[in-house]
Amino acid sequence: MKTPPVVYVEWVDSEASGSPWASIEEVKRSGKALVCYTTGYLIHESVEAVTIAHSFHLDERGELAGVCSPMAIPRVAIIKLHKVPKGKR
């Protein structure tokens, strides 16, 4: 069985207003980028993004068969990414 590595990702997300219409004053007060902290299983890496998931399951051969709630984080949004050592999980 090959378990995907656990990673810690610090990344910048966008902020959206909770309502479809907002006054200019509300827009000026918000407009901050949100720094997010995510830990999960590293499922896939590409030039554009890193995909993590919080859960996975294996098939009868011990191969990765499926994941739950995969999230692709664009590399341009990533501030820090590092693998969590097995003894620290």
Contacts in CASP RR format, 6 or more apart in sequence:
PFRMAT RR
TARGET T0000
AUTHOR 0000-0000-0000
METHOD contacts of the structure
MODEL  1
MKTPPVVYVEWVDSEASGSPWASIEEVKRSGKALVCYTTGYLIHESVEAV
TIAHSFHLDERGELAGVCSPMAIPRVAIIKLHKVPKGKR
1 58 0 8 1.000
1 62 0 8 1.000
2 62 0 8 1.000
2 63 0 8 1.000
2 64 0 8 1.000
3 41 0 8 1.000
4 41 0 8 1.000
4 42 0 8 1.000
4 43 0 8 1.000
4 53 0 8 1.000
4 56 0 8 1.000
4 64 0 8 1.000
5 41 0 8 1.000
5 42 0 8 1.000
5 83 0 8 1.000
5 84 0 8 1.000
6 39 0 8 1.000
6 40 0 8 1.000
6 41 0 8 1.000
6 42 0 8 1.000
6 83 0 8 1.000
6 84 0 8 1.000
6 89 0 8 1.000
7 39 0 8 1.000
7 40 0 8 1.000
7 41 0 8 1.000
7 42 0 8 1.000
7 50 0 8 1.000
7 52 0 8 1.000
7 81 0 8 1.000
7 82 0 8 1.000
7 83 0 8 1.000
7 84 0 8 1.000
8 37 0 8 1.000
8 38 0 8 1.000
8 39 0 8 1.000
8 80 0 8 1.000
8 81 0 8 1.000
8 82 0 8 1.000
8 84 0 8 1.000
9 37 0 8 1.000
9 38 0 8 1.000
9 39 0 8 1.000
9 40 0 8 1.000
9 50 0 8 1.000
9 52 0 8 1.000
9 73 0 8 1.000
9 78 0 8 1.000
9 80 0 8 1.000
9 81 0 8 1.000
10 35 0 8 1.000
10 36 0 8 1.000
10 37 0 8 1.000
10 78 0 8 1.000
10 79 0 8 1.000
10 80 0 8 1.000
10 81 0 8 1.000
11 35 0 8 1.000
11 36 0 8 1.000
11 38 0 8 1.000
11 73 0 8 1.000
11 77 0 8 1.000
11 78 0 8 1.000
11 79 0 8 1.000
12 33 0 8 1.000
12 34 0 8 1.000
12 35 0 8 1.000
12 36 0 8 1.000
12 77 0 8 1.000
12 79 0 8 1.000
13 33 0 8 1.000
13 34 0 8 1.000
13 35 0 8 1.000
13 36 0 8 1.000
13 77 0 8 1.000
14 33 0 8 1.000
14 34 0 8 1.000
15 30 0 8 1.000
15 31 0 8 1.000
15 32 0 8 1.000
15 33 0 8 1.000
15 34 0 8 1.000
17 26 0 8 1.000
17 27 0 8 1.000
17 30 0 8 1.000
22 30 0 8 1.000
35 79 0 8 1.000
38 52 0 8 1.000
38 71 0 8 1.000
38 73 0 8 1.000
39 84 0 8 1.000
40 52 0 8 1.000
40 53 0 8 1.000
40 54 0 8 1.000
41 52 0 8 1.000
41 53 0 8 1.000
41 54 0 8 1.000
41 55 0 8 1.000
41 56 0 8 1.000
41 67 0 8 1.000
42 50 0 8 1.000
42 51 0 8 1.000
42 52 0 8 1.000
42 83 0 8 1.000
43 51 0 8 1.000
43 52 0 8 1.000
43 53 0 8 1.000
43 56 0 8 1.000
43 64 0 8 1.000
43 67 0 8 1.000
43 70 0 8 1.000
44 50 0 8 1.000
44 51 0 8 1.000
45 51 0 8 1.000
47 75 0 8 1.000
48 74 0 8 1.000
48 75 0 8 1.000
49 72 0 8 1.000
49 73 0 8 1.000
49 74 0 8 1.000
49 75 0 8 1.000
50 72 0 8 1.000
50 73 0 8 1.000
50 75 0 8 1.000
50 78 0 8 1.000
50 81 0 8 1.000
51 70 0 8 1.000
51 71 0 8 1.000
51 72 0 8 1.000
51 73 0 8 1.000
52 70 0 8 1.000
52 71 0 8 1.000
52 73 0 8 1.000
53 67 0 8 1.000
53 68 0 8 1.000
53 69 0 8 1.000
53 70 0 8 1.000
53 71 0 8 1.000
54 68 0 8 1.000
54 69 0 8 1.000
55 67 0 8 1.000
55 68 0 8 1.000
55 69 0 8 1.000
56 64 0 8 1.000
56 65 0 8 1.000
56 66 0 8 1.000
56 67 0 8 1.000
56 68 0 8 1.000
57 65 0 8 1.000
57 66 0 8 1.000
57 67 0 8 1.000
58 64 0 8 1.000
58 65 0 8 1.000
59 65 0 8 1.000
END
